[in-house]
């Protein structure tokens, strides 16, 4: 299991709950609990989350406040010792311009992990696949809406800034996959790669775990499905095109909006919307079936772009489309509220009201029948808009791409790497390493 140093965690509440006190000529006489004001939400350039929100398993909650004596340390900067950094100049006063300065940028830290298993199985009735694989934990794309953010709490890290800056690479993922495919108990089926966190996030350029995984699936002729918002998928067209020719590969590109300004704050380190449209075109021209995933649809933020995204994607070569209404499970809800307050304070309340209208009065409802689409009149209106646009554009919107994949040619690998530890305990259905 990967281990990280502890970092200070930010404001647990999405909005300041006390007004800023008015200036007064009185000094000590006016000091009250209201004097300690929570810092307003400030977005960091290149990061989606605003703070390092406390995970739900943490027993200690830390909050930043301004007592007027020194500049605030921004969430994620590292532990505060009360001492100046080495070589730092000490001053008795703080320039007003320093208080408004941009917070220091977070560096991405990658830790390797030796995973025990690699294929996840699900029986969710609203998902078109049952097997998935994720080479990485956390995602540097920093999408504020990512439903996988709460999983970082299991690592003792924040679902906020930690999720997009403290990453884990499953270094033995290709070897684990090879051993899994070699088991006599394995039933050939489509494996969806990168469903939890993007398999083509920036660290894949160096680690190449996804490339090695695709090579194994290609050699074993096991079908694969990919979903990404990165242009790095174009690197693997040689493998994907060969698999697609045998009906063993499909891809989906996520586009939430065509507005680059919104995308820059919503998905700060993902490819631009225009670049993603080019990815769709490139994949389609290579003969790889590609669809557009409009996920999530955020009322009054990305929702007005629904039909325009569909039109642009179809023009680029997408043959199918799908959408998902914004989901806010666990810590994603307060993180999204913080993001709204930082980037869209003028419409934050309106957005949340519409989300709750589609979620039975709550921020989120995890019911399998409604979690992807929502309920109520607004959810029905969104469904009608999507259906009409699909018919007008002549594309498939029933999520039938998985049914077209062929697993009948699967070839079980004969040579597999030894289990970690050499003479360790062997599962009853493991093949002998000799063969």
C-alpha positions as CSV (number, residue, x, y, z in Angstrom):
1,X,0.0,0.0,0.0
2,X,1.3,3.4,-0.9
3,X,2.1,5.8,1.9
4,X,2.2,9.6,1.8
5,X,3.2,12.3,4.3
6,X,0.3,14.0,6.0
7,X,-0.7,17.4,4.6
8,X,-2.8,20.1,6.2
9,X,-6.4,19.8,5.1
10,X,-8.5,22.7,4.2
11,X,-11.9,24.2,5.0
12,X,-14.5,21.6,5.7
13,X,-17.4,23.9,5.0
14,X,-18.1,24.9,1.4
15,X,-19.0,28.5,2.2
16,X,-17.8,31.0,4.9
17,X,-20.5,31.1,7.5
18,X,-19.8,34.5,9.1
19,X,-19.7,37.9,7.5
20,X,-16.5,39.9,7.5
21,X,-16.5,42.4,10.4
22,X,-16.5,46.1,9.6
23,X,-13.4,48.1,10.2
24,X,-13.4,49.9,13.5
25,X,-11.1,52.3,15.3
26,X,-11.4,50.1,18.4
27,X,-8.8,47.5,18.9
28,X,-9.1,44.9,21.6
29,X,-12.6,46.0,22.6
30,X,-14.0,44.8,19.2
31,X,-12.3,41.4,19.2
32,X,-15.0,38.7,19.2
33,X,-15.3,35.1,17.8
34,X,-16.5,36.7,14.6
35,X,-13.2,38.4,14.1
36,X,-11.6,35.1,13.0
37,X,-12.9,34.9,9.4
38,X,-12.6,31.8,7.2
39,X,-10.6,32.5,4.1
40,X,-12.7,32.9,0.9
41,X,-12.4,30.1,-1.6
42,X,-9.5,30.7,-4.0
43,X,-8.9,28.4,-6.9
44,X,-5.4,27.4,-7.8
45,X,-4.3,27.5,-11.4
46,X,-4.2,24.1,-13.0
47,X,-6.1,22.4,-10.1
48,X,-9.8,21.5,-9.9
49,X,-10.4,21.3,-6.2
50,X,-10.3,24.4,-4.1
51,X,-9.2,22.8,-0.9
52,X,-7.9,19.6,0.7
53,X,-11.3,18.7,2.1
54,X,-11.2,16.3,5.0
55,X,-11.9,12.7,4.0
56,X,-14.8,11.0,5.7
57,X,-12.5,8.6,7.6
58,X,-10.4,11.3,9.2
59,X,-10.8,11.9,12.9
60,X,-9.3,15.3,13.0
61,X,-10.6,18.4,11.1
62,X,-8.4,21.4,10.4
63,X,-9.7,24.8,9.4
64,X,-7.8,27.8,8.2
65,X,-8.6,31.2,9.6
66,X,-7.0,34.7,9.5
67,X,-6.0,36.2,12.8
68,X,-4.4,39.2,11.1
69,X,-0.9,38.4,12.1
70,X,0.6,36.6,9.1
71,X,-0.3,35.4,5.6
72,X,-2.4,32.3,5.4
73,X,-0.8,29.1,4.4
74,X,-2.8,27.7,1.5
75,X,-4.2,24.2,1.7
76,X,-1.8,21.6,0.4
77,X,1.4,23.7,0.9
78,X,2.8,21.3,3.5
79,X,2.7,21.2,7.3
80,X,3.0,24.5,9.1
81,X,5.7,24.6,11.7
82,X,5.3,28.2,12.8
83,X,9.0,28.8,11.6
84,X,10.1,30.6,8.5
85,X,11.5,28.5,5.7
86,X,15.2,28.2,5.4
87,X,16.7,31.2,3.7
88,X,13.4,33.1,4.0
89,X,13.5,36.7,4.9
90,X,11.7,37.5,8.2
91,X,9.6,40.6,8.3
92,X,7.3,42.2,10.9
93,X,4.7,43.4,8.4
94,X,2.9,41.8,5.5
95,X,2.5,43.7,2.3
96,X,-1.1,43.9,1.1
97,X,-0.1,42.6,-2.3
98,X,1.3,39.4,-0.7
99,X,-2.2,38.6,0.8
100,X,-3.7,38.6,-2.7
101,X,-0.9,36.7,-4.3
102,X,-1.6,33.4,-6.1
103,X,-1.1,30.4,-3.9
104,X,2.0,28.3,-4.6
105,X,1.4,25.6,-7.2
106,X,1.1,22.0,-6.0
107,X,3.6,19.5,-7.3
108,X,2.4,16.1,-8.5
109,X,3.8,13.3,-6.4
110,X,3.6,9.7,-7.8
111,X,4.0,6.7,-5.5
112,X,4.3,3.1,-6.8
113,X,2.1,0.4,-5.3
114,X,2.3,-3.4,-5.6
115,X,-1.4,-4.2,-6.1
116,X,-2.9,-7.5,-5.0
117,X,-5.5,-7.6,-7.7
118,X,-6.2,-5.6,-10.9
119,X,-9.6,-6.5,-12.4
120,X,-12.7,-5.1,-10.7
121,X,-16.0,-6.8,-11.1
122,X,-19.5,-5.3,-10.8
123,X,-23.1,-6.3,-11.2
124,X,-24.5,-2.8,-11.5
125,X,-27.7,-2.9,-13.7
126,X,-27.0,0.6,-15.1
127,X,-23.5,-0.2,-16.4
128,X,-22.9,-1.9,-19.7
129,X,-19.7,-3.7,-18.5
130,X,-18.9,-6.1,-15.7
131,X,-15.1,-6.0,-15.8
132,X,-12.9,-2.9,-15.4
133,X,-9.2,-2.1,-14.8
134,X,-7.6,1.0,-13.4
135,X,-3.8,1.4,-13.6
136,X,-3.7,4.5,-11.4
137,X,-5.3,5.8,-8.2
138,X,-6.0,9.5,-8.3
139,X,-6.1,11.6,-11.5
140,X,-4.0,14.6,-12.4
141,X,-6.7,15.9,-14.8
142,X,-8.3,17.3,-11.7
143,X,-11.9,17.2,-12.8
144,X,-13.9,18.6,-9.9
145,X,-16.9,16.4,-10.6
146,X,-15.0,13.1,-10.6
147,X,-17.0,10.4,-8.8
148,X,-13.7,8.6,-7.9
149,X,-12.5,11.4,-5.6
150,X,-14.0,9.7,-2.4
151,X,-11.8,6.6,-3.0
152,X,-8.7,8.6,-1.9
153,X,-10.2,8.7,1.6
154,X,-9.3,5.0,1.8
155,X,-5.6,6.0,1.5
156,X,-5.8,8.5,4.3
157,X,-5.6,11.3,1.7
158,X,-8.0,14.1,0.9
159,X,-10.5,13.7,-2.0
160,X,-9.7,17.3,-2.8
161,X,-6.3,18.5,-3.9
162,X,-4.6,15.3,-2.8
163,X,-6.7,13.3,-5.3
164,X,-5.2,15.2,-8.2
165,X,-1.6,15.7,-6.9
166,X,-0.8,12.6,-4.8
167,X,-1.1,9.8,-7.3
168,X,-0.5,6.0,-7.1
169,X,0.7,3.9,-10.0
170,X,0.0,0.2,-9.8
171,X,3.4,-0.8,-11.0
172,X,2.6,-4.5,-11.3
173,X,-0.7,-4.0,-13.2
174,X,0.4,-5.7,-16.5
175,X,1.8,-8.7,-14.7
176,X,-1.4,-9.1,-12.6
177,X,-3.5,-8.8,-15.7
178,X,-1.5,-11.6,-17.4
179,X,-1.9,-13.9,-14.5
180,X,-5.6,-13.1,-14.3
181,X,-6.1,-13.9,-18.0
182,X,-4.2,-17.2,-17.6
183,X,-6.5,-18.5,-14.9
184,X,-8.7,-21.4,-16.1
185,X,-11.6,-19.7,-14.2
186,X,-11.3,-16.5,-16.2
187,X,-14.3,-16.1,-18.6
188,X,-13.4,-13.9,-21.6
189,X,-15.3,-10.6,-21.5
190,X,-14.7,-7.0,-22.4
191,X,-12.4,-5.2,-20.0
192,X,-13.1,-1.5,-19.6
193,X,-9.8,0.4,-18.9
194,X,-9.8,3.7,-17.1
195,X,-13.4,3.8,-15.9
196,X,-12.5,5.1,-12.4
197,X,-9.5,7.4,-13.2
198,X,-8.3,8.2,-16.6
199,X,-5.8,5.6,-17.9
200,X,-4.3,8.3,-20.2
201,X,-3.6,11.0,-17.6
202,X,-0.3,12.8,-17.9
203,X,1.8,10.4,-15.9
204,X,1.0,7.6,-18.4
205,X,3.5,9.3,-20.8
206,X,6.3,8.1,-18.6
207,X,4.8,5.1,-16.9
208,X,3.2,3.5,-19.9
209,X,1.1,1.0,-17.8
210,X,-1.9,1.5,-20.1
211,X,0.2,0.8,-23.2
212,X,1.5,-2.5,-21.7
213,X,-2.0,-3.5,-20.6
214,X,-3.3,-2.9,-24.1
215,X,-0.4,-5.0,-25.6
216,X,-1.5,-7.9,-23.4
217,X,-5.1,-7.6,-24.3
218,X,-4.1,-7.3,-28.0
219,X,-2.0,-10.4,-27.9
220,X,-4.6,-12.4,-26.0
221,X,-7.4,-11.0,-28.3
222,X,-9.5,-10.0,-25.3
223,X,-11.9,-7.1,-26.1
224,X,-11.2,-3.7,-24.6
225,X,-13.2,-0.5,-24.1
226,X,-11.6,2.8,-23.3
227,X,-12.9,6.1,-22.0
228,X,-10.7,9.2,-21.8
229,X,-10.5,12.9,-22.2
230,X,-6.8,12.8,-23.2
231,X,-5.1,13.0,-26.6
232,X,-2.6,10.5,-25.4
233,X,-4.9,7.7,-26.6
234,X,-3.7,8.5,-30.2
235,X,-0.3,7.0,-29.2
236,X,-1.9,3.5,-29.1
237,X,-3.8,3.6,-32.4
238,X,-1.6,0.9,-33.8
239,X,-2.9,-1.6,-31.2
240,X,-6.5,-0.3,-31.1
241,X,-6.9,-0.2,-34.9
242,X,-5.8,-3.8,-35.2
243,X,-8.2,-4.9,-32.4
244,X,-11.0,-2.8,-33.8
245,X,-10.6,-4.7,-37.2
246,X,-11.6,-7.8,-35.2
247,X,-14.4,-6.1,-33.3
248,X,-12.3,-6.2,-30.1
249,X,-11.9,-2.4,-29.3
250,X,-14.1,0.6,-28.8
251,X,-13.4,4.0,-27.4
252,X,-15.3,6.9,-25.8
253,X,-14.1,10.5,-25.5
254,X,-15.6,12.6,-22.8
255,X,-16.6,16.2,-23.7
256,X,-18.6,18.2,-21.2
257,X,-18.6,21.6,-22.9
258,X,-17.2,23.3,-25.9
259,X,-16.4,26.4,-23.9
260,X,-12.6,26.3,-23.2
261,X,-12.9,28.8,-20.3
262,X,-15.3,26.6,-18.4
263,X,-13.4,23.4,-19.3
264,X,-10.2,25.0,-18.0
265,X,-11.6,25.3,-14.5
266,X,-13.8,22.2,-14.7
267,X,-11.1,19.8,-16.0
268,X,-7.9,21.9,-15.6
269,X,-5.3,19.4,-16.9
270,X,-7.3,17.5,-19.5
271,X,-7.1,18.2,-23.2
272,X,-9.1,21.1,-24.5
273,X,-12.6,20.5,-26.0
274,X,-11.2,21.3,-29.5
275,X,-8.4,18.8,-29.0
276,X,-10.8,16.1,-27.9
277,X,-12.9,16.6,-31.0
278,X,-9.7,16.0,-33.0
279,X,-9.1,12.8,-31.1
280,X,-12.6,11.6,-32.1
281,X,-11.8,12.4,-35.7
282,X,-8.4,10.6,-35.5
283,X,-9.8,7.5,-33.9
284,X,-12.8,7.3,-36.4
285,X,-10.4,7.7,-39.4
286,X,-8.4,4.8,-38.0
287,X,-11.5,2.6,-38.0
288,X,-11.9,2.5,-34.3
289,X,-15.6,2.8,-33.2
290,X,-15.8,6.0,-31.1
291,X,-18.6,7.6,-29.1
292,X,-18.9,10.8,-27.2
293,X,-19.7,10.8,-23.5
294,X,-21.3,14.0,-22.4
295,X,-20.6,13.6,-18.7
296,X,-21.5,15.2,-16.5
297,X,-24.3,17.5,-17.5
298,X,-24.2,20.4,-15.0
299,X,-27.3,22.6,-15.0
300,X,-26.6,26.2,-16.1
301,X,-22.9,25.4,-16.5
302,X,-22.4,22.7,-19.2
303,X,-26.1,21.8,-19.8
304,X,-26.7,24.6,-22.4
305,X,-24.0,23.0,-24.6
306,X,-25.6,19.6,-24.8
307,X,-26.8,19.7,-28.4
308,X,-23.7,21.6,-29.6
309,X,-21.4,19.0,-28.2
310,X,-23.4,16.2,-29.9
311,X,-23.4,18.0,-33.2
312,X,-19.6,18.7,-33.1
313,X,-18.8,15.1,-32.0
314,X,-20.9,13.6,-34.8
315,X,-19.4,15.9,-37.3
316,X,-15.9,14.7,-36.1
317,X,-16.9,11.0,-36.5
318,X,-18.6,9.8,-33.3
319,X,-21.1,7.1,-34.0
320,X,-22.8,7.0,-30.6
321,X,-23.5,9.4,-27.7
322,X,-24.4,9.2,-24.1
323,X,-24.9,11.5,-21.2
324,X,-24.9,11.4,-17.4
325,X,-26.3,14.0,-15.0
326,X,-23.9,15.3,-12.4
327,X,-23.4,12.9,-9.6
328,X,-22.2,14.2,-6.1
329,X,-21.5,11.2,-3.9
330,X,-19.8,11.6,-0.5
331,X,-17.1,14.3,-0.5
332,X,-17.7,15.3,-4.1
333,X,-20.7,17.4,-3.0
334,X,-18.9,19.8,-0.7
335,X,-15.9,20.0,-3.1
336,X,-18.3,20.8,-6.0
337,X,-20.0,23.5,-3.9
338,X,-16.6,25.0,-3.1
339,X,-15.8,25.0,-6.9
340,X,-19.1,26.7,-7.6
341,X,-18.4,29.4,-5.0
342,X,-15.0,30.1,-6.4
343,X,-15.9,30.1,-10.1
344,X,-19.6,30.8,-10.4
345,X,-20.7,32.5,-7.2
346,X,-23.5,34.3,-9.1
347,X,-25.3,31.1,-10.0
348,X,-24.1,28.7,-7.3
349,X,-27.4,28.6,-5.5
350,X,-29.4,28.2,-8.8
351,X,-27.2,25.3,-9.9
352,X,-27.6,23.4,-6.6
353,X,-31.3,24.0,-6.6
354,X,-31.7,22.4,-10.0
355,X,-29.4,19.5,-9.1
356,X,-31.6,18.9,-6.0
357,X,-34.7,19.1,-8.2
358,X,-33.4,16.1,-10.2
359,X,-32.2,14.2,-7.1
360,X,-35.4,14.1,-5.0
361,X,-34.4,17.2,-2.9
362,X,-30.9,15.9,-2.1
363,X,-27.5,16.5,-3.5
364,X,-27.3,12.9,-4.7
365,X,-29.4,9.7,-4.9
366,X,-27.4,6.5,-5.5
367,X,-30.4,4.4,-6.7
368,X,-29.4,2.3,-9.7
369,X,-32.5,3.3,-11.6
370,X,-32.0,7.0,-11.4
371,X,-28.4,7.9,-10.5
372,X,-27.3,8.4,-14.1
373,X,-30.3,10.4,-15.3
374,X,-32.0,11.9,-12.3
375,X,-35.8,12.3,-11.8
376,X,-38.5,14.9,-12.1
377,X,-39.5,17.3,-14.8
378,X,-36.0,18.7,-15.4
379,X,-34.5,15.3,-15.8
380,X,-37.3,14.4,-18.3
381,X,-36.7,17.6,-20.2
382,X,-33.0,16.8,-20.5
383,X,-33.8,13.2,-21.7
384,X,-36.1,14.6,-24.4
385,X,-33.5,17.1,-25.6
386,X,-30.9,14.3,-25.9
387,X,-33.3,11.9,-27.6
388,X,-34.4,14.5,-30.2
389,X,-30.8,15.5,-30.9
390,X,-29.8,11.9,-31.4
391,X,-32.6,11.2,-33.8
392,X,-31.9,14.4,-35.7
393,X,-28.2,13.5,-36.0
394,X,-28.9,9.9,-36.8
395,X,-26.7,8.3,-34.1
396,X,-27.2,5.4,-31.7
397,X,-28.0,6.6,-28.1
398,X,-28.8,3.2,-26.6
399,X,-25.3,2.3,-25.4
400,X,-25.1,-0.8,-27.6
401,X,-21.4,-0.6,-28.4
402,X,-20.4,-3.2,-25.9
403,X,-22.7,-5.8,-27.5
404,X,-20.8,-5.5,-30.8
405,X,-17.5,-6.7,-29.3
406,X,-16.3,-10.3,-29.9
407,X,-14.5,-12.3,-27.2
408,X,-14.7,-15.6,-29.1
409,X,-11.1,-15.4,-30.3
410,X,-9.6,-15.1,-26.8
411,X,-6.3,-16.9,-26.4
412,X,-5.3,-17.8,-22.9
413,X,-1.6,-16.9,-22.2
414,X,0.6,-19.9,-21.5
415,X,3.6,-18.0,-20.0
416,X,2.9,-16.0,-16.9
417,X,5.2,-14.2,-14.5
418,X,5.7,-15.8,-11.1
419,X,3.7,-14.6,-8.2
420,X,5.4,-12.1,-5.9
421,X,7.5,-13.9,-3.3
422,X,8.4,-16.8,-5.5
423,X,7.4,-19.8,-3.3
424,X,4.3,-18.0,-1.9
425,X,0.9,-19.5,-1.5
426,X,-0.6,-20.5,-4.8
427,X,-4.3,-20.1,-5.7
428,X,-5.9,-23.4,-6.7
429,X,-6.7,-22.2,-10.3
430,X,-3.3,-20.6,-11.0
431,X,-1.4,-22.2,-13.9
432,X,2.1,-23.5,-13.2
433,X,4.7,-20.8,-14.1
434,X,6.6,-23.4,-16.1
435,X,3.9,-23.4,-18.7
